[in-house]
């Protein structure tokens, strides 16, 4: 019976495996039997858990949220002293090379 794999606290079907359901609703491994109120409460808890999971997943894949996180990470990196020193050094090199190129053109055109 290799169709079911234990994952976390529950069971889930292997991809491509056969799964059979026989008239019972399982919630976190417990089967609700007897009292309909208990079954309704379990369904409501499961529905709330599913809604929280979907909200969490939607937040993780939201483009606006991902852009905000990237901006925060970039700002945190830019605030580091070694990054600021490196950026200043690169800027000084670019300015120096630009001045050198302008000076070389000016000298050549004389």
Steps between C-alpha positions, in 0.01 A plus 500: 500500500750762387233756408511689831799685647530630857570873493504716811209404723269377227494271203504603140481317172812443296489680168346259251398255776151359543293637788176356635248678721236296682230735634692657792651844540847501652634813669861488620478122517180493710178370350181675600228253587171531678416857599422726201593807706853363545523440126380855423754642748779299336394620156498862621848462654627343181343777292664767720838322480467480122408870478807594708720280281363654180547853641859416595573358154338800329716733707816307407433517125359853487709707256445817704610324818807353328601844367458649848719225650767550232498875564542443874789258442670741258462789747645285780797405281555860387514612862802276572826703526701260281241527222503880524882505483495268198242714322704814573813331362321392183360852459847653542644263238223586252547874554878460466473300178253752356733791578796307355309427179388862461858619561639248245250612233573863568875439473462300177288771333762772550 
